[in-house]
Amino acid sequence: MGCLCGDDPELAQNEPDKSRRCTDRCWLIMFTCSWIILSATAVWSFYQGHPSRLIRGYDSFGNICGQKNRKIDGVSWSGFDMTENPYLFHMDPFNTSYTMKVCVRKCAHENLTSDGEIKEFFIRTGSLLTRYDYDIRNSQIHYKNIPGNEIARQRARDEDRGFGPFPKLPVVKQRPVLNRCVGTERVKLGNSVINNLYNYLKNLDIAHKIVSDIYTSRYSIAYSVLAGLVVAILVTFTIHFLASLVSTIIIVVSTLVMIGFTAFSWYVYFDLKYKLNQIPAIETLDDNLVNEKTFLIFSIILTVITIIILMITFFLRSGIGLMVALFDETASCLRSMPGLIFQPIVTSIVLILFLLFWTTVFLAISTAEKDVIFNETTTRFQLKLPARRVIAYNDGRPDFAPIADVHSLESVKHETPPIVKYLWWFLIVMLFWSSEFILGCQQMTVASSVASWYFSRDRSALVCPIGNSVRRITKYHLGSVALGSFLIVLLKVPRLILSYMEYFLKEYRQRYQCIDCTFKCCQCFFYCLENFIRYINHNAYTIIAIEGTDYCFSARVAFKTLASNTPRIVTINTMGDFIIFLGKCIVTGTAAAFSVYLIRNDSNVHYLAVPVAFSAICVYMVAHSMLCVYEMVIDTMFLCFVEDVKKNANSHEGYFAPEGLLKFAQEDGQEMKPETLKIASEVNVTGQPRGAAFRSPPPRPVGPAMLDDQRPVGFVYPNLVESSH
């Protein structure tokens, strides 16, 4: 009884998930059709595209540098073997869009100012920086019907336009960038973004110092990241095995770490200031002053963050009791299903594989161009001094005629078909949609597994809950995940379009502040809306996992549930994420302090804050990847608890909540009094004494014979687990 299958009555009788139905089928069909189109696009792009053109570069005659090439009909200088010539060289580097391009063995690693220096460069390196037909070993080429005094003048006119046979002089010092020969001096080489970026970074002293600091401190950064990894493992195991104390431990330790790190930061600042005061003003370096000011700002920011954390901890202290219980049950859940901890790793692997596939398709479709041939009359390479024609091919190596009599050279231009522009937008949409779909499947898997564990009367009897959750999602709820992920795409694409418009309206934004303000407000609005949809998605997936309903209905139920429990949401949900964040702060703060200790006396470091911040960012990402599962499980556990209280308040069988959470099952979220908790525990099946067997209630009569007090009052959770209701 899957999403695309009909219902078989005979199978339905024995199917444990018979009451669960496929949700949001239309969206699953749309997502499947989109992937079919993407697959067809990939096949077409792999057949038509030539990613090597983009990676290696190609000359003016369609030859891709660094490989053998096929002969293009109508272009006599195509089909050359360029295996030994991997770099693309422009005959006029000042006019890259109009000049002739050739493949060379090596770029000019020095300035060349004359024909003699170009010949010497060829003798030393074997790299020919001339047109293909020019024999640099034998400059006595026979030109048909051209007087000797005209040869030099006509050649100068061709070289001035970048048509050869020699490049336009001078040839500046170059280095290969993406297999293109790029000038390294401060010259304007067309409108190439790569060249402009390269020259900008080359002449930016601060960037050099930052890169140098990171490179110089690479071992200290590695040690700091390793220390952060050890601390992250300790924090994870602390949460896992000491959940009942974890909130208090993390709050106290993180507070002490933040206070200690703030104090240590001020100590480093005053130490730098004291050492700076001991140095005469005439000997003071700018880097020392920058270090002092940077650590002053850094210490102030840390002080503000520490004060905010202390204030939040103080005002949310009333929710610590429920958070302790929530962390305790989260740890119990993860101990029962340790495979959930590895979900981020599996998701990351799937995402990386998809991104590799998408990048390959994007490169292929970007080069799925049609060849536009320019013949002898339409080509721009109309020569004053004739070139030699190809008379034979010897395994991809051309043989040229002894007499130069060709005044025009056929060329090739690769034009993008109009359909490719639309396919680019389709690829961008599929990038976002598929990425969000993969992340949504992870959230749904975690939500379904946690819900299965929570709404089970006998949690010790669960068999492969994660595998069963994956089966249920694959069979019934992929359409809901597709819809939830598509809603995020609808908000990402406008942000992408706004960024595109901001780039092209940069001049107007600088002139008119109202335009710049409008763009920023729109970006902020879509960003907030996107994060709101993400939050609703996660909770909607939990309702789908519990009740098996459509996305829209589940989102509405989740929103109403959260809205009716706003005090609990503010206290519990925020507190849970905050405690996890404090755990990340412990890891990051410890690693950052260790990094400062290792690097602060290194005289080769210009800006101490740069390697410290870099190592802190790396360690935070490590801590986030290890603790993000706890955030998802806590949020899911809380919503399951709220739904349990809402659905089973009048149930004869009691709540599914374990005793640790049961005492907070009142409407106001406060802890139950002992006598109330005792009564609730007596009617709660999961609150049995240790060692008691979990028994299903005796069969009840069905139909009119059922008495009123025998009717089940509790909510029946379809297909989630084998319920005892």
N, C-alpha and C positions, 0 to 999 in steps of 0.2 A: 504493500500500500504506500508506495512512494509518491513523490510530488507529481510525477508524470505517468503514473500507473492508475488503473481503475481499481475499485474496491472488490475484492473477491470474498463473497460471503463465507465460503468454507475456510479460507485462511483467516478471516476476521475473528472466528471463534477461538482460535488458538494464538492469536497475535497479542502479545502483552501490551502493545501500544495502540490497540484498536480504537480507543477513544480520541487519540491525537490525530490531527489532520494536517495536511500540507498548508502552509501559510504563504500568502503573497505569491501565488504561482506566476502571475503576470510578470512580476519583477524578476523572478528567476528565469523566465523565458526570455525577457529582454536582456538580462545579463549574459545568458547563454548565447543568444544571437550576436551580442556585441563581441563575445570571444570568438565566435565563428568568423565574424567579419575581420577581427584582428588576426586570426590565423590565416585567412585568405590574403590579407594585406601582407603578412609576413612572407608567405610563399611567393607572392608577386614581387615584393621588394627584394627578396633573396635572388630571384631570377633576373630582375631588371637592374637592381642596384649594384654599385661598385664601391663598397666602403673604403677600399684601398685608395680610391681617388682622394677621399677626404683625409685619410691617414698619411698617405705617401706624397700626394700631389701629382699633377700631370702637366705635361708641356703643352705647347700651342697646337700640337698635331695629334693629341689624343693618346700619347704614350704615357703610361703610369710609371713613375720613377721607381727603381728598385725591383722590377719584375719584367718577365716577358710579356709582350703585348700582341693582341690580334690585329690583323690588317683591317683598316676601315676603308671600305670602297669609296673611291673618289679623293682620298688623301694619300698622296704618294709618299709622304714622310711619316707614315704611321706603321705600326707593326714592328717597331724596333725592339731589340733585346736590351733592356735597361737594367739588367741585374747588377752590373758593376757601377751604375750611376744612380745612387739612392736619393740624391738631394736635388731640389728644384731651385733653379737659378734664374733671376730676371735680368735680361740684357740691359734694362734701364731701371734701376731700383727706385728711382724717383717717380715712376709712372707704372705701377704694377698692373693696372687694369688694361693698359693698351700695348705694352711692350711684348716682345717675343719671349717665351719661356722655354728653357731647355733643361734637361737633366744632366747633372754633373757628378763626378766621382767625389769631390771634396769642395767645400765652400772656401772662399778666399779668406784665409785666416790672417791676412795682412793687407795693408793698403797697396793697391796696384794703380800706378799712374801713367803707364805707357804700354805700348804693344810689346816692347822688349821684356818688361817685368811679367806680363801675362805669359809669354813664351817660357821664361825662366821658371815660373810657377808650374807650368805644365811639365817641364823637364824634371822638377823636384818631386812632384806629387802624382803626375799622370792624370791630373784633372784638367779637362779641356773646357775653358770658359768662353768658347766661341760657338758660332753656328755649326750645325752638324756637318755641313758640306765643306767647311773650310779645313784644309790640310795645313796645320800649323808647322809641320816639318818642311813642307814645300810651298812657300808663299808664291811661287811662280805659276799662278793659275791662268789659263788661257781664256780671255774674254772675247767673245765673238763681236767683231765690228765695233770695238770701242777703242778710241785712241788712247795712248798711254797717259797723256796729260789729263784725261777725263776720269781716269780710274780713281785717283785719290779724292777728287771732288765729289764724285757720286757715292763713294764709300762713306765719306764723312757725313753726307746727308742721310744715308741709311742708318748709320750708327747713332746719329743724333736723335732719330726716332725710335731707337731700340730694336732695329731690325737686323743688326749684325753687319758684317761677319764678326766683328769684335764688339764687346759690350761698351756701353757709353762710359767714358772715363770721367773721373777716377772711380775705380771699384773700391769701396770702403771695406774695412775689416769686417768680417762676417762670422757668424756661428750658426749651426743648425738649430732651429726651433720648429718642432713638429715636422721635421724633414724639409723645412724651407730655409734657404739661406737668408738670414736676417742681419742687417747691419747693427753693430754694437756701439757705434759712436752716436753722438747727439745730432742725428740727422732725421729729417721728416721723411719716412718711407711710406708715402701714400696715406691712406686712411686705415691701415691695418690695425685692428684692435690689439693684436698680439704684440706688434712692434711698439705701439704707444704704451701698453702696459709694461713691457719689458724696459723701455727707456725710463718710464716713470719710477719703477722700482729700483732701477740701477742708480738713479741720481737721488734717491730718497735716503738720506743718511740714517734717519730714525728706523726705517724698515730694516736696513742693514744691521743696525745695532740689536734690534729685536730678534732677528733671525740668528745673529751671532750669539746672543745671550741664551737662546733656547738650545743652540747647538753646543755651546760651551758647557751648559748645565745638563746635558742629556742624561748623564749617568745619575746625577742627583735626582732628576725628574723620574727616572726609571725606579730608583730606590723608593721615592715617595709614593709612586703609584703602587709598587709592590707592598709597601707598608699599608697603604689604603685598602688594598685587596685583602690583606690579613685582617685588618680591623673590620671590614665589611663582612667577612666570613664569621668573625666573632659576634658581631651584632646580629647576623642572621641566625646563628645557633642560639644566641641568647633569647631572641624572640621565639624560636622554635621550641626550646625546651624549658624556658622559664617565663612562659607567657603570662602567668598570673602576676609576676612582678615587673614585667617588661615596661609597662607604661611609666611606672614610678622610676624605675632604673634609668630609662631613656631620658625622661624629663630632668631628673637630677643630674645625670652625667652630662647631657647636652648643655644644660645650663652652666655647669662648672666648666665644660670645655669652651663654650663661647666666652664666658667671663675670663677664663685663663688665657685664651687666644687673644682677646681684646687687650688684656693687660700686657701680654707679651708683645703685641704689636706696638703699644705705646712705649714699652721699654726699648724696642728696636729703634723707634723714632727718636727718642731722647738720646739713645746711644749714638745714632748718626748725627744728631744735632751737636752733641758734645764733641765728637771727633771733628766735626766741621768747624766748630769754634776754635779748635786748637790749631787749625791750619791758617796761615796768613791769607788774607783776602786775595792777594796777587797770585797765590798758588792754587786757589780754589777752582776746580773744574766744574763745567756746566752739568756734567753727569751727576756729581755729588749733590748739587742743588736740586736737580730733578728728583733724585732718590729721596731727599729729605721731604720735599713737597708731596711726592707720591705717597710716602708712608704716612704723612700727616693726613692726607685725604683718606687713605686706606683705613687708618685707625678711627677716624671720625665715622666713616660708613659702618665699620664693624661695631662701634659703640651704639649707633642708632639701631642696627639690626639686633644686637643683644638686648637693648631696652625693649624693643618691640616683642621679642620672644618672651622675655620675662613678663610683660604685660599680658600677652595672650595666655601664657601658662597660668597666671593668677586668675584671670577672668573665667577660664574654662576648667578650673580645678573641680567644679561640682560634677562634671561628667566623667571624672576619672574612674569611679566605681563601675559604671557601665562599660567604659572602655577596657578596663581590666578583664571583665567577663567576655567582652567581644574579642579581645586578643587571645584569651584563653581558648575560646571555641575555634577561633581561626587557626591557632596552632594545632588543636586537636584535629581539625579538618585536614590540614596539610600533612599531619603525621599519618592520617588514614590514606591520603592521596598524595604521596611525595612526588608523583609525576607532574603535578601542577607547577612545581618549582622550575621544571625544565621547559615549560610552555614558551617563555620568551626566547629561548634558544631555538626551538623548533620554528617559531614564527620568524625569527631573524634569518634563519637559513632559507625559508620559503621566500621571504621578501628579497633576499640577495639574489636567489635564482631568478625570480621574476624581473628584478631590475636589470640583471644581465641580459635576459631575453629581450626586455623592452629596449635597452640601449642598442643591442644588435639590430633590432628592427628599425629603430630610429635612424641609425647610421645608414642602414641599407636603403631606407625610403628617402633619406636626404640626398642620396646619390642615384636614385632611380630616375635618371635624366635621359632625355633623348638627344642623340647626336645631331647637331645642326651643322651641315657641311657648307663651308664657304669655298666656292670654286675659284677658278682663275680670275673671274670678273668681279666676284663679290667679296673676295678676301681683302682684309686690310693690309696684308703684307705685299704691297705693290713696291717692288724694289727698283731703285735706280741702277744699282750695280747688280747684274744678274747672278743667280746662284746655279749650282750644278744639280742636274736631275738624277734621280735614282734609276740605275739601269738593271740592277739585280739585287737579290737578297740571298745572303749566305747564313742560314740559320739565325735569322733575326738581325744580322749585321749587314747594313746596306753597302753596296758598291756604287760610287758616284761616277758620272761621266767625266772625262778629262776636260771638256770644254763647258764653261758656264754660259748658259743661254736662256735660263728661266727667269723671267721678270716678275713672276707672281707665285706665291706658295699657298697651296690649299691649306686651310686650317679648320679646326673643329671647335665648336662652342657647345657646351652642355646646358640645355635649357630644361627647367623644371616644368613638368606638365601641370596644368591648372588643378588637376585632382589631388596632387601631392599637398597643396596648401590646405585643402580640407582634411586630408588624412593626418596632417600634423596636429590639427586641433582634435581630431578623433583620438590620436595617440596620447595627447595630453590628458584628455578626459579619461581614457582607459588607464593611464598611469595612476591618476588619483583614485579612480573607482576601484581598481583591482587592489591597490595598496590598502585602501580603507576596508575593502572586503576581507583581505587577509587578517588585518587587525581586528575586524569585527568578528571573524570566526574564532579568533583567540579569546575575545571577551565572552562570546556566547559559550564556548567550551568551558571556560572557567565558571561562568554563571550557572550553566547546566550541571556541572559536576558538584559545585557547592550546594545548589538547590537539591540535588539528589541525596547528598549526604545529610542536609538539614532536615528534609521532609521524609526521613526514613525512621520507622519505629525501631528497627534493629540495625544500627549503623555498623555493627561488627559483621553483619552478614552481607554487606555490599560486595558485589563481585564486579571488578573492572568498571567502576563508575565513569572514569574518563573515557574509556573506549565506548561505553554505552551512550555517553553524552555526544561523542563525535558521530556515532551512528544515528542518533535522533536528529542532530542538526543536519547531517547530510541528507537524511531521508525526508525531513519535514520542514526545516526552517532556513534553508539557504536563501529562499526568496525574501524573507524578512531581513536577513543580513545584507542582501543586495539593496533593498530599499533604504535601510539605515545608512549604508555607506554612500549611496547615491545622494542622499540629502546633504551630506558633508561636501560632496563634489559640487553640488549646486551653489555652495557658498565659497568654495575654493576658486572656482573659475572666475567669478566676478572680481575677486581679489587679484587674480593673475591679470585680468584685463585692466584693472585699475593701475597695477604696477607698470603695465605696458604703456598706458596712457601717460602716466607720470613721467616716464622716460622721454617720450616725444614732446611733452609739454613742459620740459624742464625750464626753458627760457621764460615762458609765461608764468610759471610758478614762482620764479625768482623775482619777476616784475610785479605780480599781483598776489598779495598775501592771501586774499580771499580764496583764490583758486587752490593754493597750497593747503589752506585750512580745510577746504571742502574735501580734497583728496584724503587728508589725514582722518577726518571725521568718518568718511565712508570706509576707509580701511579699518578703523577702530570698530565701527558698527558690525561689519562682516566678521571681524575677528571674534568679537564677543558672541555673536550669534552662532558662529561655528563651534565655539567651545561649549555653548549652551546645548546645541544639538548633540555634541559628543557626550555630554553628561546624561542627557535624556536617553541617548542610544544605549548606554551601558545599563541603565535601569530598565529600559524597555526590553532588552535582551534577557534580563533576569525574569521579568514577568512572562515573557514568551517561554522561557525554560520551565517556569513553574506551572503555568496554566495552558500553554499550547495555543495561544490566541494570536491573531494577526498583529502586525507591527503597530498600526495606527491605534487599535484598541489597547494594546499593551502600553504604548507610549502615553495614552490618555490615563490609564489606570496608574502607571508609574508617577505621572505628574500629579494626579490627585492625591496619591498616597504620600508623596514627598511634601506636597503643599499642606496637607492636613497634619503633617508631623514636622512642621518647620522648626520648633524648638529642639526636637531631637536631632534633626538634620544639622542644625547649626552647631549643636554641642557634640554629637557623636561623630557624624561624618567628618566634620572639620577637625575634630580632635584626633580621629584616627589618622587622617592624612597628615595632620600636623606632627603626630608622634613619629610616623614614618619619615617625615621630613627631618625631624630632629635626629633620627637615626642616621640619615644621610649627612646631617651637619656634624655628627660625631666623627664619621669616617672622613669627611672632607676637611674638617678643622684639624683633626689629628695629623692627616697627611700634609696639610699646608704648613702647620707648625713645624713638622719634621723637615719639610722642604726649606723653610726659612733657616732652620738650624744648620742645615747642610751647606746652604749657598751664601749666607750673609757675610762670610769672611772671604769670599772668592773675589779677588781683585780684577779678574777678567770679565766679570759681569757688569754691564753698564747700568741696567735697570733691574734692581732686585725683584720688583713686583712682577715682571714679565714671566720668568720661569716659575715663580710661586703660583701666579694665576693660572698658567698653563697646566701645571701639575694638579692644581685644585679642580680644574674643569674635567680633566681626564679621570680623576678619582671620583668625582661626583657622578659621571656617567657610569662608571663601574658600579657604584653603590645603587644608582637608580635601576640598573638592569637586574640587580639581585633582589631588590626590595619592592619592585613594582607589582609583583604577584600578590604581596601582602595587601597592597592598596586595593586591588581588584577584589580579593577575597573578603576583606573587611566591608567594602561597600556592598557586595552581594549578600554577605551574611546579615548585614543590618536590614536590607530590604526584605530578605526572607523572614527575619524576625518581626518586622512590622506587618507583613502580610499574614504571618502566623497569628499574631495577636488580633488582627482585624477579622480573619476568617473563623477562628476557632475560639472566640471569646465565650461562646455558649455551648461548646462541644462537650458531650458526655465523656469523650476520651481525653480531653485536655489538649494542651498545646504540644507542638512538636519540640519546642524550645527546651534545651537541656537546663538543668537546675541552675547553672551559673547565670543564664540569661532570663530564666523564668521569674526570678524575683524582681525584674524590671518590667514585667508585662502589664503594668497598670497604664491607664490612659495618659497620665501625666508624665510617665516615664520615670517616676521616682521609685526607689527601692521599696518592695513590699515589707510589711511588718512580719515578724516571725510567725505569728499565728495564721496570717493570710497565706504566707508562703507554704506552711505545712499543709493547709487544705488544698492549695493548688497542686502541690507535689503528689498528694494522694490520688488525685484524679488524672494526673499526667503520666502517661505510660512510660515516657522516657525518664521519668523521675523515680523509677523503681530503685530499691536498695541494690547495692552492688551484689552481683552474682545471681540476681533474679532473672529468670528466663523471660525473654520477650515473647509474649503470646498474643496471637490474634484473638479477638473476641469471638465467642461462639456464633455460629451461623444464625442469622435472623430470618424469620419468615418473610416472604415476599408477597406483596399484593394486599388485599383487604384484611388478611389475617394479621398483618403487622400492627402491633399496638403502638399508641402514640409515644410511650416512653421507650419503645424499641427502635424508633426511627433515628437514623444517624443525623446528628446535628452538625458535625464538623464538615469542613469543605473538602470535597473530593478532588485531588490533584491528578489530572489525567496523565496517564502514561509516564509519569515521572519516576515513581518507584512503586513497588507493590504495597499499596496503602492498606491499613487495617481499618479504614472507615467502613 
